[in-house]
Amino acid sequence: MDKLIKEKLPRHVAIIMDGNGRWAEKKNLTRIQGHIKGIESVRNIVTFCRELEIPFLTLYAFSEENWGRPKEEVSALMELLKRYLIEELEEMDKYQIKLKAIGELSRLPLDVYETLIDIIEKTKDHRGMTLVLALSYGGRSEIINAVKKIIKSLSKRDINIDEITPELFSHFLYTNDIPDPDLLIRTSGELRISNFLLWQSAYTEFYFTKTLWPDFDKEEFLKALIDYQSRERRFGLTMPSRKLNQ
Ligand code: FPP
């Protein structure tokens, strides 16, 4: 395997953690047990990113569409999320991990919402790495929310129409203080983006693996990083002109 080049690491990795249910099914376990195993992968990957000094990691933990799953599964996921947040605070303090969340957070059950806000507040001055959880998140809704906020700003004359640029638009998204992802990983063999970071992934490198999320370990993550480092990122330019612009 090629070696990892420290200088070429992505600044922001985003992950669609898919395949907990299939992992459980293969082992004759319940879907909830699959999610519990999935949390182990979350812990391993967060720690590994911190060790590698990757500044931003975004995890798609619960999509807007996931509200449509059976009630028992939704409640179990919410309970697991709350437990994860409470249990991880010590590690977040120790490794200086700052927690952020993106999505329609007001839809979360009140106890989960309050725990989340509490941990975000307690970790806000941490400088080691930013962990972003996408919760009740949908990319299209995020864009529509941004459009509504822009229309309000226009009607209050806080901005004028000529000021609306992609940069300004980005500031109205949930991710306004987070750089766009450099690398987006999806596990479990599905080849789609499923309403995740639609605006932000305009120039993101995609990496798809058949590995199911509970089996996604440090070694699998390294494979994704090494693959990413082999790509030539041109951002719509030719290579010489990109170098000139740097
Ligand atoms: C996809 O597996 C995964 C999810 C819907 C949620 C991911 C959640 C976790 C890893 C646990 C909670 C997260 C945190 C951050 C505490 P799936 O159920 O869609 O699997 P399938 O496609 O095989 O059915």
py3Dmol code that shows the C-alpha trace and the ligand (Angstrom):
import py3Dmol

protein = """\
ATOM      1  CA  MET A   1       0.000   0.000   0.000  1.00  0.00           C
ATOM      2  CA  ASP A   2       1.219   3.543  -0.732  1.00  0.00           C
ATOM      3  CA  LYS A   3       2.241   5.679   2.193  1.00  0.00           C
ATOM      4  CA  LEU A   4       0.147   8.512   3.585  1.00  0.00           C
ATOM      5  CA  ILE A   5       1.542  11.961   2.814  1.00  0.00           C
ATOM      6  CA  LYS A   6       0.920  14.156   5.841  1.00  0.00           C
ATOM      7  CA  GLU A   7       1.015  17.403   3.807  1.00  0.00           C
ATOM      8  CA  LYS A   8      -1.702  16.146   1.443  1.00  0.00           C
ATOM      9  CA  LEU A   9      -4.296  15.136   4.000  1.00  0.00           C
ATOM     10  CA  PRO A  10      -7.839  16.441   3.467  1.00  0.00           C
ATOM     11  CA  ARG A  11      -8.842  19.318   5.701  1.00  0.00           C
ATOM     12  CA  HIS A  12     -12.426  18.133   5.921  1.00  0.00           C
ATOM     13  CA  VAL A  13     -13.701  14.562   5.589  1.00  0.00           C
ATOM     14  CA  ALA A  14     -17.449  13.872   5.445  1.00  0.00           C
ATOM     15  CA  ILE A  15     -18.870  10.366   5.815  1.00  0.00           C
ATOM     16  CA  ILE A  16     -22.196   8.735   4.927  1.00  0.00           C
ATOM     17  CA  MET A  17     -22.154   5.900   7.468  1.00  0.00           C
ATOM     18  CA  ASP A  18     -24.268   3.264   5.733  1.00  0.00           C
ATOM     19  CA  GLY A  19     -24.833  -0.456   6.226  1.00  0.00           C
ATOM     20  CA  ASN A  20     -25.513  -0.945   9.957  1.00  0.00           C
ATOM     21  CA  GLY A  21     -28.757  -2.796   9.180  1.00  0.00           C
ATOM     22  CA  ARG A  22     -27.193  -5.110   6.591  1.00  0.00           C
ATOM     23  CA  TRP A  23     -24.272  -5.826   8.896  1.00  0.00           C
ATOM     24  CA  ALA A  24     -26.712  -6.890  11.622  1.00  0.00           C
ATOM     25  CA  GLU A  25     -28.833  -8.956   9.240  1.00  0.00           C
ATOM     26  CA  LYS A  26     -25.771 -10.909   8.063  1.00  0.00           C
ATOM     27  CA  LYS A  27     -25.020 -11.781  11.676  1.00  0.00           C
ATOM     28  CA  ASN A  28     -28.619 -12.538  12.626  1.00  0.00           C
ATOM     29  CA  LEU A  29     -28.678  -9.578  14.978  1.00  0.00           C
ATOM     30  CA  THR A  30     -31.242  -6.791  15.343  1.00  0.00           C
ATOM     31  CA  ARG A  31     -30.846  -3.521  13.404  1.00  0.00           C
ATOM     32  CA  ILE A  32     -30.324  -1.740  16.736  1.00  0.00           C
ATOM     33  CA  GLN A  33     -27.360  -4.011  17.457  1.00  0.00           C
ATOM     34  CA  GLY A  34     -26.019  -2.933  14.068  1.00  0.00           C
ATOM     35  CA  HIS A  35     -26.268   0.721  15.107  1.00  0.00           C
ATOM     36  CA  ILE A  36     -24.557  -0.051  18.437  1.00  0.00           C
ATOM     37  CA  LYS A  37     -21.661  -1.615  16.521  1.00  0.00           C
ATOM     38  CA  GLY A  38     -21.752   1.404  14.203  1.00  0.00           C
ATOM     39  CA  ILE A  39     -21.022   3.659  17.177  1.00  0.00           C
ATOM     40  CA  GLU A  40     -17.783   1.723  17.782  1.00  0.00           C
ATOM     41  CA  SER A  41     -16.737   2.680  14.252  1.00  0.00           C
ATOM     42  CA  VAL A  42     -17.693   6.298  14.994  1.00  0.00           C
ATOM     43  CA  ARG A  43     -15.396   6.265  18.037  1.00  0.00           C
ATOM     44  CA  ASN A  44     -12.503   4.673  16.132  1.00  0.00           C
ATOM     45  CA  ILE A  45     -12.726   7.035  13.176  1.00  0.00           C
ATOM     46  CA  VAL A  46     -13.053  10.175  15.340  1.00  0.00           C
ATOM     47  CA  THR A  47      -9.955   9.140  17.327  1.00  0.00           C
ATOM     48  CA  PHE A  48      -8.026   8.331  14.170  1.00  0.00           C
ATOM     49  CA  CYS A  49      -8.892  11.665  12.535  1.00  0.00           C
ATOM     50  CA  ARG A  50      -7.741  13.425  15.679  1.00  0.00           C
ATOM     51  CA  GLU A  51      -4.449  11.475  15.623  1.00  0.00           C
ATOM     52  CA  LEU A  52      -3.941  12.402  11.974  1.00  0.00           C
ATOM     53  CA  GLU A  53      -4.773  16.034  12.774  1.00  0.00           C
ATOM     54  CA  ILE A  54      -7.571  16.247  10.224  1.00  0.00           C
ATOM     55  CA  PRO A  55      -9.298  19.460  11.356  1.00  0.00           C
ATOM     56  CA  PHE A  56     -12.929  18.705  10.345  1.00  0.00           C
ATOM     57  CA  LEU A  57     -14.937  15.476  10.310  1.00  0.00           C
ATOM     58  CA  THR A  58     -18.653  15.482   9.435  1.00  0.00           C
ATOM     59  CA  LEU A  59     -20.766  12.383  10.072  1.00  0.00           C
ATOM     60  CA  TYR A  60     -24.223  11.844   8.562  1.00  0.00           C
ATOM     61  CA  ALA A  61     -25.778  10.396  11.717  1.00  0.00           C
ATOM     62  CA  PHE A  62     -29.493  10.948  11.008  1.00  0.00           C
ATOM     63  CA  SER A  63     -31.101  12.235   7.844  1.00  0.00           C
ATOM     64  CA  GLU A  64     -34.358  14.121   7.477  1.00  0.00           C
ATOM     65  CA  GLU A  65     -35.688  11.033   5.690  1.00  0.00           C
ATOM     66  CA  ASN A  66     -34.708   8.777   8.621  1.00  0.00           C
ATOM     67  CA  TRP A  67     -37.708  10.147  10.606  1.00  0.00           C
ATOM     68  CA  GLY A  68     -39.781   7.850   8.392  1.00  0.00           C
ATOM     69  CA  ARG A  69     -38.200   4.666   9.837  1.00  0.00           C
ATOM     70  CA  PRO A  70     -40.193   2.507  12.294  1.00  0.00           C
ATOM     71  CA  LYS A  71     -40.824   4.344  15.566  1.00  0.00           C
ATOM     72  CA  GLU A  72     -38.813   1.850  17.630  1.00  0.00           C
ATOM     73  CA  GLU A  73     -35.745   2.314  15.419  1.00  0.00           C
ATOM     74  CA  VAL A  74     -35.988   6.112  15.536  1.00  0.00           C
ATOM     75  CA  SER A  75     -36.307   6.061  19.360  1.00  0.00           C
ATOM     76  CA  ALA A  76     -33.375   3.664  19.668  1.00  0.00           C
ATOM     77  CA  LEU A  77     -31.199   5.844  17.416  1.00  0.00           C
ATOM     78  CA  MET A  78     -32.100   8.940  19.463  1.00  0.00           C
ATOM     79  CA  GLU A  79     -31.337   7.112  22.707  1.00  0.00           C
ATOM     80  CA  LEU A  80     -27.993   5.894  21.304  1.00  0.00           C
ATOM     81  CA  LEU A  81     -27.126   9.377  20.142  1.00  0.00           C
ATOM     82  CA  LYS A  82     -27.840  10.842  23.571  1.00  0.00           C
ATOM     83  CA  ARG A  83     -25.810   8.156  25.298  1.00  0.00           C
ATOM     84  CA  TYR A  84     -22.926   8.651  22.840  1.00  0.00           C
ATOM     85  CA  LEU A  85     -22.882  12.410  23.496  1.00  0.00           C
ATOM     86  CA  ILE A  86     -22.851  11.978  27.286  1.00  0.00           C
ATOM     87  CA  GLU A  87     -20.180   9.278  27.188  1.00  0.00           C
ATOM     88  CA  GLU A  88     -17.905  11.110  24.758  1.00  0.00           C
ATOM     89  CA  LEU A  89     -17.617  14.376  26.667  1.00  0.00           C
ATOM     90  CA  GLU A  90     -14.592  13.116  28.599  1.00  0.00           C
ATOM     91  CA  GLU A  91     -12.778  12.188  25.362  1.00  0.00           C
ATOM     92  CA  MET A  92     -13.798  15.486  23.762  1.00  0.00           C
ATOM     93  CA  ASP A  93     -12.229  17.318  26.686  1.00  0.00           C
ATOM     94  CA  LYS A  94      -9.112  15.152  26.683  1.00  0.00           C
ATOM     95  CA  TYR A  95      -8.508  15.467  22.921  1.00  0.00           C
ATOM     96  CA  GLN A  96      -9.831  19.013  22.562  1.00  0.00           C
ATOM     97  CA  ILE A  97     -12.615  18.024  20.167  1.00  0.00           C
ATOM     98  CA  LYS A  98     -15.181  20.709  19.411  1.00  0.00           C
ATOM     99  CA  LEU A  99     -18.698  19.430  18.690  1.00  0.00           C
ATOM    100  CA  LYS A 100     -20.996  21.059  16.166  1.00  0.00           C
ATOM    101  CA  ALA A 101     -24.287  19.943  14.663  1.00  0.00           C
ATOM    102  CA  ILE A 102     -26.012  20.717  11.377  1.00  0.00           C
ATOM    103  CA  GLY A 103     -29.624  20.008  10.450  1.00  0.00           C
ATOM    104  CA  GLU A 104     -33.147  20.777  11.634  1.00  0.00           C
ATOM    105  CA  LEU A 105     -32.138  20.319  15.282  1.00  0.00           C
ATOM    106  CA  SER A 106     -35.474  21.572  16.651  1.00  0.00           C
ATOM    107  CA  ARG A 107     -37.057  18.317  15.430  1.00  0.00           C
ATOM    108  CA  LEU A 108     -34.939  16.257  17.842  1.00  0.00           C
ATOM    109  CA  PRO A 109     -36.613  15.027  21.053  1.00  0.00           C
ATOM    110  CA  LEU A 110     -36.175  17.705  23.728  1.00  0.00           C
ATOM    111  CA  ASP A 111     -33.847  15.641  25.963  1.00  0.00           C
ATOM    112  CA  VAL A 112     -31.570  14.818  23.007  1.00  0.00           C
ATOM    113  CA  TYR A 113     -31.643  18.435  21.833  1.00  0.00           C
ATOM    114  CA  GLU A 114     -30.735  19.731  25.298  1.00  0.00           C
ATOM    115  CA  THR A 115     -27.893  17.231  25.694  1.00  0.00           C
ATOM    116  CA  LEU A 116     -26.568  18.182  22.269  1.00  0.00           C
ATOM    117  CA  ILE A 117     -26.660  21.927  22.977  1.00  0.00           C
ATOM    118  CA  ASP A 118     -25.012  21.322  26.359  1.00  0.00           C
ATOM    119  CA  ILE A 119     -22.076  19.394  24.810  1.00  0.00           C
ATOM    120  CA  ILE A 120     -21.719  21.945  21.988  1.00  0.00           C
ATOM    121  CA  GLU A 121     -21.508  24.687  24.615  1.00  0.00           C
ATOM    122  CA  LYS A 122     -19.056  22.747  26.807  1.00  0.00           C
ATOM    123  CA  THR A 123     -16.700  22.030  23.895  1.00  0.00           C
ATOM    124  CA  LYS A 124     -16.942  25.363  22.074  1.00  0.00           C
ATOM    125  CA  ASP A 125     -13.421  26.498  23.010  1.00  0.00           C
ATOM    126  CA  HIS A 126     -11.712  23.233  22.094  1.00  0.00           C
ATOM    127  CA  ARG A 127      -9.109  23.641  19.387  1.00  0.00           C
ATOM    128  CA  GLY A 128      -7.997  20.089  18.470  1.00  0.00           C
ATOM    129  CA  MET A 129     -10.533  19.139  15.825  1.00  0.00           C
ATOM    130  CA  THR A 130     -14.163  19.866  14.925  1.00  0.00           C
ATOM    131  CA  LEU A 131     -16.607  16.975  14.858  1.00  0.00           C
ATOM    132  CA  VAL A 132     -19.799  17.892  13.000  1.00  0.00           C
ATOM    133  CA  LEU A 133     -22.856  15.666  13.424  1.00  0.00           C
ATOM    134  CA  ALA A 134     -25.493  15.951  10.703  1.00  0.00           C
ATOM    135  CA  LEU A 135     -28.763  15.329  12.553  1.00  0.00           C
ATOM    136  CA  SER A 136     -32.216  15.572  11.034  1.00  0.00           C
ATOM    137  CA  TYR A 137     -30.209  16.872   8.096  1.00  0.00           C
ATOM    138  CA  GLY A 138     -31.325  17.248   4.487  1.00  0.00           C
ATOM    139  CA  GLY A 139     -29.341  19.139   1.857  1.00  0.00           C
ATOM    140  CA  ARG A 140     -32.348  20.403  -0.096  1.00  0.00           C
ATOM    141  CA  SER A 141     -34.059  21.731   3.051  1.00  0.00           C
ATOM    142  CA  GLU A 142     -30.806  23.401   4.034  1.00  0.00           C
ATOM    143  CA  ILE A 143     -30.705  25.207   0.675  1.00  0.00           C
ATOM    144  CA  ILE A 144     -34.369  26.222   0.936  1.00  0.00           C
ATOM    145  CA  ASN A 145     -33.775  27.550   4.479  1.00  0.00           C
ATOM    146  CA  ALA A 146     -30.873  29.599   3.145  1.00  0.00           C
ATOM    147  CA  VAL A 147     -33.066  31.015   0.354  1.00  0.00           C
ATOM    148  CA  LYS A 148     -35.733  32.015   2.908  1.00  0.00           C
ATOM    149  CA  LYS A 149     -33.132  33.733   5.110  1.00  0.00           C
ATOM    150  CA  ILE A 150     -31.770  35.599   2.083  1.00  0.00           C
ATOM    151  CA  ILE A 151     -35.258  36.763   1.087  1.00  0.00           C
ATOM    152  CA  LYS A 152     -35.792  38.065   4.655  1.00  0.00           C
ATOM    153  CA  SER A 153     -32.441  39.906   4.554  1.00  0.00           C
ATOM    154  CA  LEU A 154     -33.389  41.388   1.184  1.00  0.00           C
ATOM    155  CA  SER A 155     -36.760  42.585   2.424  1.00  0.00           C
ATOM    156  CA  LYS A 156     -35.125  44.167   5.479  1.00  0.00           C
ATOM    157  CA  ARG A 157     -32.569  45.731   3.088  1.00  0.00           C
ATOM    158  CA  ASP A 158     -29.689  44.170   5.070  1.00  0.00           C
ATOM    159  CA  ILE A 159     -28.306  43.028   1.698  1.00  0.00           C
ATOM    160  CA  ASN A 160     -29.060  43.981  -1.878  1.00  0.00           C
ATOM    161  CA  ILE A 161     -29.616  41.622  -4.774  1.00  0.00           C
ATOM    162  CA  ASP A 162     -26.221  42.216  -6.429  1.00  0.00           C
ATOM    163  CA  GLU A 163     -24.473  41.054  -3.269  1.00  0.00           C
ATOM    164  CA  ILE A 164     -25.841  37.514  -3.669  1.00  0.00           C
ATOM    165  CA  THR A 165     -22.839  35.419  -4.717  1.00  0.00           C
ATOM    166  CA  PRO A 166     -21.939  31.772  -4.024  1.00  0.00           C
ATOM    167  CA  GLU A 167     -19.755  32.994  -1.125  1.00  0.00           C
ATOM    168  CA  LEU A 168     -22.592  34.966   0.440  1.00  0.00           C
ATOM    169  CA  PHE A 169     -25.026  32.089  -0.123  1.00  0.00           C
ATOM    170  CA  SER A 170     -22.650  29.723   1.738  1.00  0.00           C
ATOM    171  CA  HIS A 171     -22.898  31.920   4.815  1.00  0.00           C
ATOM    172  CA  PHE A 172     -26.630  31.262   5.011  1.00  0.00           C
ATOM    173  CA  LEU A 173     -26.161  27.474   5.179  1.00  0.00           C
ATOM    174  CA  TYR A 174     -25.859  25.437   8.404  1.00  0.00           C
ATOM    175  CA  THR A 175     -22.170  25.011   7.525  1.00  0.00           C
ATOM    176  CA  ASN A 176     -21.383  28.728   7.352  1.00  0.00           C
ATOM    177  CA  ASP A 177     -18.209  28.452   9.474  1.00  0.00           C
ATOM    178  CA  ILE A 178     -17.072  25.049   8.176  1.00  0.00           C
ATOM    179  CA  PRO A 179     -14.960  24.607   5.015  1.00  0.00           C
ATOM    180  CA  ASP A 180     -16.384  22.509   2.169  1.00  0.00           C
ATOM    181  CA  PRO A 181     -15.486  18.811   2.422  1.00  0.00           C
ATOM    182  CA  ASP A 182     -12.405  17.695   0.475  1.00  0.00           C
ATOM    183  CA  LEU A 183     -13.300  14.023   0.691  1.00  0.00           C
ATOM    184  CA  LEU A 184     -16.710  12.375   1.015  1.00  0.00           C
ATOM    185  CA  ILE A 185     -16.791   8.679   1.902  1.00  0.00           C
ATOM    186  CA  ARG A 186     -19.853   6.440   1.622  1.00  0.00           C
ATOM    187  CA  THR A 187     -19.777   2.918   2.992  1.00  0.00           C
ATOM    188  CA  SER A 188     -21.863  -0.169   2.091  1.00  0.00           C
ATOM    189  CA  GLY A 189     -21.641  -0.070  -1.688  1.00  0.00           C
ATOM    190  CA  GLU A 190     -24.403   2.442  -2.453  1.00  0.00           C
ATOM    191  CA  LEU A 191     -23.314   4.935  -5.120  1.00  0.00           C
ATOM    192  CA  ARG A 192     -25.343   8.017  -4.274  1.00  0.00           C
ATOM    193  CA  ILE A 193     -25.170  11.173  -2.174  1.00  0.00           C
ATOM    194  CA  SER A 194     -28.630  10.874  -0.536  1.00  0.00           C
ATOM    195  CA  ASN A 195     -29.296  14.571   0.099  1.00  0.00           C
ATOM    196  CA  PHE A 196     -26.008  15.085   1.976  1.00  0.00           C
ATOM    197  CA  LEU A 197     -24.039  18.361   1.691  1.00  0.00           C
ATOM    198  CA  LEU A 198     -25.426  19.044  -1.794  1.00  0.00           C
ATOM    199  CA  TRP A 199     -24.127  22.608  -2.089  1.00  0.00           C
ATOM    200  CA  GLN A 200     -20.889  21.996  -0.194  1.00  0.00           C
ATOM    201  CA  SER A 201     -19.763  18.974  -2.235  1.00  0.00           C
ATOM    202  CA  ALA A 202     -19.485  20.830  -5.574  1.00  0.00           C
ATOM    203  CA  TYR A 203     -15.723  20.062  -5.792  1.00  0.00           C
ATOM    204  CA  THR A 204     -15.459  17.236  -3.260  1.00  0.00           C
ATOM    205  CA  GLU A 205     -13.670  13.986  -4.107  1.00  0.00           C
ATOM    206  CA  PHE A 206     -15.963  10.970  -3.613  1.00  0.00           C
ATOM    207  CA  TYR A 207     -14.860   7.588  -2.297  1.00  0.00           C
ATOM    208  CA  PHE A 208     -17.228   4.636  -2.267  1.00  0.00           C
ATOM    209  CA  THR A 209     -16.468   1.354  -0.526  1.00  0.00           C
ATOM    210  CA  LYS A 210     -18.474  -1.858  -0.220  1.00  0.00           C
ATOM    211  CA  THR A 211     -17.389  -2.195   3.413  1.00  0.00           C
ATOM    212  CA  LEU A 212     -20.360  -1.874   5.788  1.00  0.00           C
ATOM    213  CA  TRP A 213     -20.070   0.930   8.369  1.00  0.00           C
ATOM    214  CA  PRO A 214     -19.603  -1.364  11.424  1.00  0.00           C
ATOM    215  CA  ASP A 215     -16.611  -2.944   9.614  1.00  0.00           C
ATOM    216  CA  PHE A 216     -15.118   0.400   8.588  1.00  0.00           C
ATOM    217  CA  ASP A 217     -11.912   0.616  10.640  1.00  0.00           C
ATOM    218  CA  LYS A 218      -8.656   2.582  10.611  1.00  0.00           C
ATOM    219  CA  GLU A 219      -7.261   0.453   7.809  1.00  0.00           C
ATOM    220  CA  GLU A 220     -10.302   1.126   5.599  1.00  0.00           C
ATOM    221  CA  PHE A 221     -10.087   4.825   6.382  1.00  0.00           C
ATOM    222  CA  LEU A 222      -6.390   4.840   5.454  1.00  0.00           C
ATOM    223  CA  LYS A 223      -7.279   3.246   2.093  1.00  0.00           C
ATOM    224  CA  ALA A 224      -9.723   6.098   1.440  1.00  0.00           C
ATOM    225  CA  LEU A 225      -7.129   8.724   2.364  1.00  0.00           C
ATOM    226  CA  ILE A 226      -4.458   7.171   0.174  1.00  0.00           C
ATOM    227  CA  ASP A 227      -6.882   6.969  -2.739  1.00  0.00           C
ATOM    228  CA  TYR A 228      -7.763  10.642  -2.183  1.00  0.00           C
ATOM    229  CA  GLN A 229      -4.091  11.600  -2.239  1.00  0.00           C
ATOM    230  CA  SER A 230      -3.692  10.004  -5.667  1.00  0.00           C
ATOM    231  CA  ARG A 231      -6.322  12.314  -7.196  1.00  0.00           C
ATOM    232  CA  GLU A 232      -5.504  15.451  -9.130  1.00  0.00           C
ATOM    233  CA  ARG A 233      -7.836  18.194  -7.918  1.00  0.00           C
ATOM    234  CA  ARG A 234      -8.270  20.851 -10.576  1.00  0.00           C
ATOM    235  CA  PHE A 235     -11.425  22.690  -9.420  1.00  0.00           C
ATOM    236  CA  GLY A 236     -12.493  23.184 -13.047  1.00  0.00           C
ATOM    237  CA  LEU A 237      -9.103  24.532 -14.141  1.00  0.00           C
ATOM    238  CA  THR A 238      -6.306  22.951 -16.158  1.00  0.00           C
ATOM    239  CA  MET A 239      -3.363  21.898 -13.994  1.00  0.00           C
ATOM    240  CA  PRO A 240      -0.925  24.686 -15.055  1.00  0.00           C
ATOM    241  CA  SER A 241      -3.572  27.422 -14.540  1.00  0.00           C
ATOM    242  CA  ARG A 242      -4.486  25.989 -11.138  1.00  0.00           C
ATOM    243  CA  LYS A 243      -0.809  26.174 -10.114  1.00  0.00           C
ATOM    244  CA  LEU A 244      -0.599  29.777 -11.369  1.00  0.00           C
ATOM    245  CA  ASN A 245      -3.629  30.722  -9.263  1.00  0.00           C
ATOM    246  CA  GLN A 246      -2.297  29.193  -6.037  1.00  0.00           C
TER     247      GLN A 246
END
"""
ligand_1 = """\
24
FPP
C -27.113 3.620 8.170
O -27.315 2.275 8.378
C -26.878 4.365 9.367
C -27.753 5.231 9.961
C -29.141 5.476 9.550
C -27.368 6.033 11.079
C -25.952 6.007 11.468
C -25.945 5.931 12.899
C -24.959 5.459 13.676
C -23.657 4.982 13.179
C -25.177 5.391 15.129
C -25.449 6.700 15.801
C -24.494 7.754 15.435
C -23.810 8.530 16.301
C -22.937 9.612 15.806
C -23.876 8.332 17.741
P -28.671 1.674 7.835
O -29.550 1.456 9.014
O -29.240 2.537 6.776
O -28.156 0.339 7.242
P -28.804 -0.483 6.031
O -28.793 0.416 4.830
O -27.881 -1.645 5.888
O -30.183 -0.867 6.475
"""
view = py3Dmol.view(width=600, height=400)
view.addModel(protein, "pdb")
view.setStyle({"model": 0}, {"cartoon": {"style": "trace"}})
view.addModel(ligand_1, "xyz")
view.setStyle({"model": 1}, {"stick": {}})
view.zoomTo()
view.show()
